[in-house]
Amino acid sequence: MKRAFAIIASLLAACTVPMATWAQSASQQLRIIVPYPPGGTTDMIARLTAHKLGELTGQQSIVENRPGAGGNIGTQGVARAARDGLTVGISAVNTFSINPHLVKDLPYDPVKDLEPICLVGFMPNIIVVNPSVPARSLGELIALARKQPLSFSSPGSGTSVHLAGELLNEGAGISLQHVPYKGDAPALQDVLGGRIEVMVANLPGAIEHVRAGKLRPIAITGARRSPLLPDVPTVQEQGVTPFDVSAWFLFFAPAGIPADRMGALVGTFREALQQPDLREKLARAGIDVQPLPPQEVKGLMAADSKRYGALIRKLNLAWQ
């Protein structure tokens, strides 16, 4: 017990000044809004980080799920929250760089209404095929797609994995036919059943099927191979360059929080995400942890907004 107290004390002593300021100013619990149902990757990140924040600051955080409208309801809740630093959110690339181009009456402005706290990191997608498809590499898949019609599934039109598939079409000069589903499970199920040939899938959702031999991995969509599947080469390694398409996750707050409290949140979250045990847990879920500060996050948001916005207009998906 004495050793445990000593470890906690050393962690708190090692915290930055912003972390201490946040702990002193927050007399209530921090609330982290997840705009998706429990059980997904975003929810998992929120709960693991909340636990680590509790260890570091001595204050427990509440994780609240507010799903609906593709994440827009929960995000709007953060945008309208009090500017006291006690309500933050977590979401993915779609909230900041995709939805603004898809939804005409988006109930928040990602630039004016929200302020990034800290990037969590990146998670690559994986291109998989049903084992009956006679392709074992990206080059073979591209050659096959030029000879015969092939389809790829996604959890919905305009989702990040749908757009990743369209970027593959664009980069490889092929025309995989998109088949949208209502969610990841049915999209994956039809690839497992052989009704659809290809899927650009989130890595955590597909990896066990790959390991079981029920899906054949073709390529990782990120800039580097995934440590979870080190033998699967990237798209770029297989000749389609440049190609770096990954999901990313971000903690954010309502715009207008006083600078000292915002600085405290930034320091606290970055400190939590730099802890080795939390980084290891997130890495096991396929996340390349990179707790980038707000200014770097804003650059990432703008670059992906430009890329996905141009693609959405090209596909005539805007203002659904």
C-alpha positions in Angstrom: 0.0 0.0 0.0 2.8 2.4 0.9 4.5 1.6 -2.4 1.2 2.3 -4.3 0.8 5.7 -2.6 4.5 6.4 -3.4 3.9 5.7 -7.1 0.7 7.9 -7.2 2.6 10.7 -5.5 5.5 10.4 -7.9 3.1 10.5 -10.9 1.3 13.6 -9.5 4.6 15.2 -8.7 5.7 14.6 -12.3 2.6 16.3 -13.7 3.0 19.6 -15.5 1.7 22.8 -14.0 -1.3 22.8 -16.3 -2.4 19.4 -14.9 -2.2 20.7 -11.4 -4.2 23.9 -12.4 -6.9 21.7 -14.0 -7.2 19.6 -10.8 -7.5 22.6 -8.6 -10.0 24.4 -10.7 -12.3 21.5 -11.4 -14.4 21.0 -8.3 -16.8 18.8 -10.3 -16.2 15.6 -12.3 -15.0 15.9 -15.8 -17.5 14.6 -18.3 -16.4 13.0 -21.6 -19.1 12.8 -24.2 -18.9 9.9 -26.7 -21.2 10.6 -29.7 -21.5 6.8 -30.4 -23.0 3.8 -28.6 -20.9 1.9 -26.0 -18.5 -0.8 -27.2 -16.9 0.8 -30.2 -13.3 2.0 -30.6 -14.1 5.6 -29.7 -15.9 4.5 -26.5 -13.0 2.2 -25.6 -10.5 5.1 -26.0 -12.6 7.4 -23.9 -13.0 4.9 -21.0 -9.3 3.9 -20.9 -8.2 7.6 -21.0 -10.8 8.5 -18.3 -9.4 5.8 -16.1 -5.8 7.1 -16.6 -6.9 10.7 -15.9 -8.4 9.5 -12.6 -5.1 7.9 -11.7 -3.1 11.0 -12.5 -5.3 13.7 -11.0 -7.2 11.9 -8.3 -10.5 13.0 -9.9 -12.8 10.5 -11.6 -14.2 11.3 -15.0 -17.7 10.4 -16.3 -18.0 8.9 -19.8 -21.4 9.6 -21.3 -22.6 8.0 -24.5 -24.9 10.3 -26.7 -25.2 8.4 -30.0 -27.3 9.5 -33.0 -27.1 11.2 -36.4 -23.7 9.9 -37.3 -22.1 11.4 -34.2 -23.6 14.9 -34.7 -26.0 14.8 -31.6 -23.2 14.2 -29.1 -20.9 16.6 -30.8 -23.5 19.3 -30.7 -23.9 18.6 -27.0 -20.2 19.4 -26.5 -20.4 22.5 -28.7 -23.3 23.8 -26.5 -21.8 22.9 -23.1 -20.7 25.4 -20.5 -17.3 27.0 -21.1 -15.9 25.8 -17.8 -13.6 23.0 -18.9 -15.7 20.3 -17.3 -17.3 18.9 -20.5 -15.2 17.5 -23.4 -15.8 15.2 -26.2 -14.0 12.6 -28.3 -14.7 11.7 -31.9 -13.1 10.7 -35.1 -12.1 12.2 -38.4 -15.7 12.2 -39.8 -16.8 14.8 -37.2 -14.3 17.4 -38.2 -13.3 16.7 -41.8 -16.1 14.7 -43.5 -19.5 15.6 -42.0 -19.2 19.3 -42.8 -19.1 18.4 -46.5 -21.9 15.8 -46.2 -24.6 17.5 -44.0 -26.2 20.7 -45.1 -27.5 21.8 -41.7 -24.8 20.5 -39.5 -25.6 21.5 -35.9 -22.1 22.6 -35.2 -19.1 24.3 -36.9 -16.0 22.2 -36.3 -13.8 25.3 -36.6 -15.8 28.0 -34.8 -17.7 25.9 -32.2 -15.0 23.3 -31.2 -11.5 23.5 -30.0 -9.1 20.5 -30.2 -7.5 19.4 -27.0 -5.2 16.6 -28.1 -5.0 14.0 -30.8 -5.1 10.4 -29.6 -3.6 8.8 -32.6 -4.1 7.1 -35.9 -5.7 3.8 -36.8 -5.2 2.4 -40.3 -7.8 0.6 -42.3 -7.3 -2.8 -43.9 -8.3 -4.0 -47.3 -9.6 -7.5 -47.1 -11.2 -9.9 -49.5 -13.3 -13.1 -49.2 -10.9 -16.1 -49.5 -12.7 -17.2 -52.7 -11.3 -14.1 -54.5 -8.3 -15.1 -56.6 -6.1 -12.2 -55.4 -3.3 -12.4 -52.8 -1.8 -8.9 -53.2 -3.0 -5.4 -54.1 -1.4 -5.8 -57.6 -3.4 -8.9 -58.2 -6.6 -7.3 -56.9 -6.1 -4.3 -59.2 -5.5 -6.6 -62.2 -8.7 -8.6 -61.4 -10.7 -5.4 -61.0 -9.7 -4.4 -64.5 -10.9 -7.7 -65.9 -14.2 -8.1 -64.2 -16.7 -6.1 -62.0 -15.9 -6.2 -58.2 -17.8 -4.6 -55.3 -16.6 -3.3 -52.0 -18.8 -2.9 -48.9 -18.9 -0.1 -46.3 -20.9 0.7 -43.2 -22.6 3.6 -45.1 -22.2 6.2 -47.8 -19.8 9.0 -46.8 -18.2 7.1 -43.9 -14.4 7.2 -43.7 -14.0 3.7 -44.9 -16.2 4.3 -47.9 -14.1 7.3 -48.8 -10.9 5.2 -48.3 -12.2 2.8 -50.8 -13.0 5.6 -53.3 -9.4 7.0 -52.7 -8.2 3.5 -53.6 -10.2 3.6 -56.8 -8.8 7.0 -57.6 -5.2 6.1 -56.8 -5.2 2.7 -58.6 -7.3 3.7 -61.6 -10.0 1.0 -60.9 -13.7 1.1 -60.4 -14.7 -1.1 -57.4 -18.5 -0.7 -57.1 -19.5 0.7 -53.7 -22.3 -1.1 -51.8 -23.3 0.7 -48.6 -24.8 -1.0 -45.6 -26.3 0.2 -42.3 -23.3 -0.4 -40.0 -20.1 -2.3 -39.9 -21.6 -5.7 -39.0 -23.8 -6.3 -42.0 -21.1 -4.9 -44.4 -18.5 -7.3 -43.0 -21.0 -10.2 -42.9 -21.6 -10.1 -46.6 -17.9 -10.2 -47.3 -17.5 -13.1 -45.0 -20.4 -14.8 -46.8 -18.9 -14.2 -50.3 -21.8 -12.0 -51.5 -19.4 -9.0 -51.7 -15.7 -9.5 -52.8 -13.9 -6.6 -51.0 -14.1 -4.4 -48.0 -11.9 -1.5 -46.7 -12.5 -2.2 -43.0 -11.6 -0.8 -39.7 -8.7 -2.9 -38.4 -10.2 -3.9 -35.0 -13.4 -5.1 -36.6 -11.6 -7.3 -39.2 -8.5 -8.6 -37.5 -9.9 -11.7 -35.8 -11.5 -12.8 -39.0 -8.1 -12.3 -40.7 -6.4 -14.4 -38.1 -9.0 -17.1 -38.4 -8.5 -17.3 -42.1 -12.1 -16.1 -42.9 -10.8 -13.0 -44.6 -7.6 -12.6 -46.7 -5.7 -9.4 -46.0 -4.5 -7.4 -49.0 -3.1 -4.2 -47.7 -2.9 -1.7 -44.8 -4.0 1.8 -45.8 -1.7 3.8 -43.4 1.8 5.0 -43.9 3.3 2.1 -42.0 2.5 -1.5 -41.4 0.5 -2.4 -38.4 2.3 -4.1 -35.6 -0.8 -6.3 -35.2 -0.4 -7.7 -38.7 3.3 -7.1 -39.5 3.3 -9.3 -42.6 0.6 -7.3 -44.4 2.2 -4.6 -46.6 0.8 -1.2 -47.0 -0.9 0.2 -50.1 2.1 2.4 -50.8 4.5 -0.6 -50.5 2.5 -2.3 -53.3 2.9 0.6 -55.7 -0.1 2.9 -55.2 1.5 6.2 -54.1 1.1 8.5 -52.4 -1.5 6.7 -50.2 -1.9 7.3 -46.5 -5.5 6.9 -45.3 -6.1 6.4 -41.6 -8.8 7.1 -39.1 -7.8 9.5 -36.3 -9.4 10.2 -32.9 -9.5 13.5 -31.1 -10.4 14.9 -27.7 -12.0 18.3 -28.1 -13.8 21.0 -26.1 -16.3 23.7 -26.7 -14.7 26.9 -28.1 -14.3 29.8 -25.7 -12.9 28.0 -22.6 -10.6 30.4 -20.7 -7.0 30.0 -21.8 -5.7 28.7 -18.4 -8.3 26.0 -18.2 -7.9 25.0 -21.8 -4.1 24.9 -21.3 -4.7 22.7 -18.3 -6.9 20.3 -20.3 -4.3 20.1 -23.1 -1.5 19.3 -20.6 -3.5 16.7 -18.7 -4.7 14.8 -21.7 -1.3 14.8 -23.3 0.3 13.6 -20.1 -2.3 10.7 -19.8 -1.7 9.6 -23.4 2.0 9.5 -22.9 1.8 7.0 -20.1 3.3 3.6 -21.2 0.5 1.4 -19.9 -2.2 3.4 -21.7 -0.2 3.6 -24.9 0.2 -0.2 -24.8 -3.5 -0.8 -24.3 -4.4 1.5 -27.2 -1.6 -0.1 -29.4 -3.2 -3.5 -28.8 -6.4 -2.1 -30.4 -4.5 -1.0 -33.5 -4.0 2.6 -32.6 -0.7 4.4 -33.3 -0.7 6.8 -30.3 0.4 10.3 -31.3 -0.9 12.9 -28.8 -0.4 15.9 -31.0 -1.0 19.4 -29.6 -3.9 21.7 -30.8 -2.0 23.6 -33.5 -0.8 20.4 -35.2 -4.3 19.0 -35.0 -5.8 22.0 -36.7 -3.4 21.5 -39.6 -4.4 17.8 -39.9 -8.1 18.7 -39.7 -7.7 21.3 -42.5 -5.7 19.0 -44.8 -8.2 16.1 -44.4 -11.1 18.5 -44.8 -9.7 19.6 -48.2 -9.0 16.0 -49.3 -12.3 14.5 -48.3 -14.3 17.6 -49.4 -12.9 17.4 -52.9 -13.7 13.6 -53.1 -17.2 14.1 -51.7 -18.0 16.8 -54.3 -16.6 14.5 -57.0 -18.8 11.7 -55.9 -21.9 14.0 -55.6 -22.4 13.0 -52.0 -22.7 16.5 -50.6 -25.7 17.7 -48.7 -27.3 14.4 -48.2 
